[in-house]
Amino acid sequence: MKYLSLVIAILFFASCQTASDNTTTDLSQIDASNTNEKIIEFSAEAIKGKELYLICNACHNPELDSMLAPPMKNIQRRYKRSFPDKEEFIINISRHVKSPSLENALMRNALNKFELMPALPFADKDLHAVGSYIYEEKFEFTCREDEEEMHSRNLN
C-alpha cells in the first residue's frame, strides 16, 4: 500500500512539473466552441462577490509560497458538506468570517496548521456576496494542493 501511495505521489509531482514547463498560448487563437470546459455563469450577487473576493485571496491563495490560510477549495468543500443549501452555506461562512470561534470552526485540521482567523469587519451585504461567489465558483486544486492533500490522507 505504501508503494501505491508513493507511485501516486510521483505521478502528481510529475504532472505538476510538466504543467509548469508548458509554453504560453495566445488565448485569442483558441476556438472556445471546441473546448470541453464548462463556462460558469454566476448570479449577479456572485459577480459582485468575485470582485470582493480579492481581499480573501490575500490569505487563502494556494499560489503563495507560505500560505496564511487554507485554500478556498478546501473551505468550500467542507462548508458545502455541512451546509449544502446555498443560503445556509452563506449564512454560516459569513458568521465565521465576522466572528470566528474555536467552538464553531468546521476545519479542525486547518486550525492546527493556520490557527483561528481574525474577525473581519465587513458589511453583511458584502459577506453575502462573497459567500455567494464562494458557493458558486468551481475552484481548482493546484498541483501543490493535490500533493499536500494526498500526503495528509496517507498520514491518516
Secondary structure, DSSP 4 states (H G I P E B T S, - for coil): -HHHHHHHHHHHHHHHHHHHHPPP--GGG--GGG--PPPP---HHHHHHHHHHHHHHHHH-TTSSS-SS--HHHHHHHHHHH--SHHHHHHHHHHHHHS--TTT-S-HHHHHHH-PPPP----HHHHHHHHHHHHH------HHHHHHHHHHHHH-
